Amino acid sequence: MGIHGGLFANFQGAGWNFFMRRLKLLFFICFAGFLLATSAIVVAGLNDQVANADLIVVPGNTIAPDGTPSPRLQARLDTAVKLFKEHRAPLIFVSGGTGKEGFDEALSMSSYLLKKGVPSAVIIKDSLGTDTAATAKNAANFMRANNLKSAFVATQYFHVPRTKLALERNGVQVTGTAHARYFEVRDLYSSPREAIAYIAYFAKSV
């Protein structure tokens, strides 16, 4: 290899090293930003905001094989019951679709609330809340039709920020939030996943 060839090879090597350093720096920045976003989601979700509202919104979740709410969903509903009994809101809006288990989440949630002593007249069932966006849209439509203005969100801590954002995007004033007192190992997966979902939803909604 001649002098020119050696210089070219050295230039190529220097360029590649520079590129790799930049790539590693970019990866570090993205990873740090992701950790920061996840932490923000967790902190915001755990920081309950207690206030009065026109109704409590409870998003659906997994239904057990026997047709009852899963422990995770029960915790959301228990939070709503507590808020209702504290007179934080006069109505409870339960929203969900029909999952792979074959059960209507809204009906299952309603039955659970009835067993907890919540009057049937104050339970609003939304069987078309197939995801967070649908739940927010349907809750907003119900509220507008009934001249209701404010909502209280009751769900898992990592799900609180996105549910709040979805409702606000639909014109609902979210005056309060409360996280379900239920924690499990899968939260280590759900929290980072929710951070990605929040960012994606925020970007889509802008």
C-alpha positions as a printed Julia matrix, in Angstrom:
206×3 Matrix{Float64}:
   0.0     0.0    0.0
   1.4     3.41  -0.98
   1.49    6.6    1.03
  -1.79    7.83  -0.43
  -3.47    4.51   0.22
  -2.32    4.54   3.84
  -3.59    8.07   4.37
  -6.96    7.13   2.85
  -7.21    4.09   5.12
  -6.37    6.19   8.16
  -8.97    8.76   7.11
 -11.56    6.04   6.74
 -10.68    4.64  10.15
 -10.88    8.05  11.8
 -14.22    8.73  10.13
 -15.64    5.41  11.26
 -14.5     5.97  14.84
 -16.05    9.46  14.81
 -19.32    8.01  13.5
 -19.4     5.29  16.17
 -18.74    7.81  18.94
 -21.59    9.95  17.68
 -23.85    6.92  17.42
 -23.06    5.86  20.99
 -23.68    9.4   22.23
 -27.03    9.51  20.41
 -28.01    6.15  21.89
 -27.06    7.34  25.39
 -29.08   10.54  25.0
 -32.13    8.62  23.74
 -31.86    6.04  26.51
 -31.47    8.72  29.18
 -34.45   10.59  27.75
 -36.52    7.42  27.79
 -35.64    6.73  31.43
 -36.51   10.31  32.3
 -39.88   10.03  30.52
 -40.66    6.75  32.28
 -39.77    8.24  35.65
 -41.98   11.25  34.94
 -44.9     8.96  34.07
 -44.46    6.98  37.3
 -44.1    10.04  39.53
 -47.09   11.78  37.97
 -49.24    8.66  38.28
 -48.37    8.06  41.92
 -49.0    11.69  42.83
 -52.77   11.62  43.37
 -54.71   14.83  42.85
 -57.81   14.69  45.04
 -60.68   16.97  44.06
 -64.4    16.85  43.34
 -65.71   16.05  39.87
 -68.9    15.29  37.97
 -67.98   11.65  37.42
 -65.23    9.08  37.92
 -63.76    7.46  34.8
 -62.51    3.88  35.19
 -60.87    2.36  32.07
 -61.33   -1.37  31.55
 -58.73   -4.12  31.78
 -58.44   -7.9   31.88
 -61.41  -10.02  32.88
 -60.78  -13.34  34.67
 -61.96  -16.64  33.12
 -64.93  -16.68  35.51
 -66.16  -13.32  34.19
 -65.07  -11.22  37.16
 -62.6    -8.34  37.0
 -58.94   -9.3   37.34
 -57.17   -8.2   40.55
 -55.68   -5.3   38.61
 -59.11   -4.13  37.45
 -60.64   -4.75  40.87
 -58.08   -2.35  42.32
 -59.19    0.35  39.89
 -62.82   -0.24  40.81
 -62.03   -0.27  44.54
 -60.41    3.13  44.1
 -63.56    4.4   42.36
 -65.76    3.01  45.14
 -63.65    4.78  47.74
 -63.89    8.06  45.85
 -67.64    7.65  45.39
 -68.19    6.97  49.09
 -66.1    10.04  49.89
 -68.56   12.0   47.7
 -65.86   13.03  45.24
 -68.24   12.41  42.33
 -71.88   11.27  41.98
 -71.35    9.03  38.93
 -68.95    6.24  37.93
 -68.2     5.73  34.22
 -66.93    2.2   33.58
 -65.53    1.69  30.11
 -64.18   -1.33  28.27
 -64.68   -3.62  25.31
 -65.04   -7.37  24.9
 -61.62   -8.97  25.3
 -60.25  -12.33  24.27
 -61.89  -13.84  27.34
 -65.26  -13.16  25.7
 -66.68  -10.96  28.46
 -67.96   -7.4   28.26
 -65.59   -5.49  30.54
 -68.09   -2.72  31.28
 -70.76   -5.2   32.4
 -68.28   -7.1   34.56
 -67.11   -3.86  36.13
 -70.68   -2.77  36.76
 -71.52   -6.08  38.47
 -68.49   -5.7   40.72
 -69.51   -2.2   41.72
 -73.04   -3.36  42.51
 -71.64   -6.02  44.85
 -69.63   -3.29  46.56
 -72.82   -1.4   47.32
 -72.73    1.19  44.54
 -76.29    1.98  43.32
 -77.1     0.92  39.77
 -78.42    4.39  38.94
 -74.99    6.0   39.32
 -73.09    3.48  37.15
 -72.63    4.45  33.51
 -71.61    1.52  31.31
 -69.59    2.03  28.13
 -69.08   -1.24  26.27
 -67.28    0.41  23.37
 -64.2     1.59  25.27
 -61.84   -0.7   23.43
 -58.78    1.43  24.25
 -57.81    4.59  26.12
 -58.68    6.87  23.2
 -62.14    5.3   22.8
 -62.82    5.49  26.53
 -61.92    9.19  26.58
 -64.02    9.95  23.5
 -67.04    8.06  24.81
 -66.77    9.61  28.26
 -66.53   13.08  26.7
 -69.59   12.45  24.53
 -71.6    11.26  27.53
 -70.52   14.27  29.55
 -71.44   16.75  26.83
 -74.84   15.1   26.38
 -75.5    15.43  30.11
 -73.93   18.85  30.67
 -71.1    17.47  32.79
 -67.77   19.26  32.83
 -65.21   17.54  35.06
 -63.85   14.05  35.54
 -61.82   12.1   38.08
 -59.49    9.41  36.7
 -59.07    6.1   38.56
 -56.63    3.62  37.03
 -53.13    2.13  37.4
 -50.49    4.73  38.24
 -48.62    4.31  34.96
 -51.9     4.68  33.03
 -53.04    7.85  34.8
 -51.11   10.43  32.68
 -52.25    9.08  29.3
 -55.86    8.68  30.41
 -55.8    12.25  31.71
 -54.26   13.5   28.46
 -56.83   11.61  26.36
 -59.74   13.1   28.29
 -58.3    16.61  28.08
 -57.8    16.21  24.33
 -61.54   15.54  24.15
 -62.42   18.7   26.03
 -62.87   17.19  29.49
 -61.57   19.02  32.54
 -59.72   16.45  34.68
 -59.88   17.79  38.23
 -58.63   14.71  40.05
 -56.59   11.53  39.62
 -56.08    8.5   41.85
 -53.99    5.38  41.25
 -55.14    1.88  42.05
 -53.4     0.34  45.06
 -52.15   -2.69  43.18
 -48.56   -3.35  42.17
 -47.07   -6.34  40.38
 -43.86   -7.42  38.68
 -45.28   -6.69  35.24
 -45.23   -2.98  36.17
 -41.54   -3.11  35.27
 -42.69   -3.72  31.71
 -45.91   -1.72  31.76
 -44.34    1.55  32.93
 -41.74    1.86  30.11
 -44.36    0.69  27.61
 -46.74    3.35  28.84
 -44.05    6.01  28.45
 -43.77    5.1   24.75
 -47.56    5.06  24.4
 -47.85    8.48  26.05
 -45.23   10.03  23.78
 -46.88    8.5   20.71
 -50.34    9.64  21.79
 -49.09   13.13  22.6
 -47.38   13.46  19.22
 -50.47   12.17  17.42
 -52.79   14.51  19.28
 -50.79   17.68  18.75
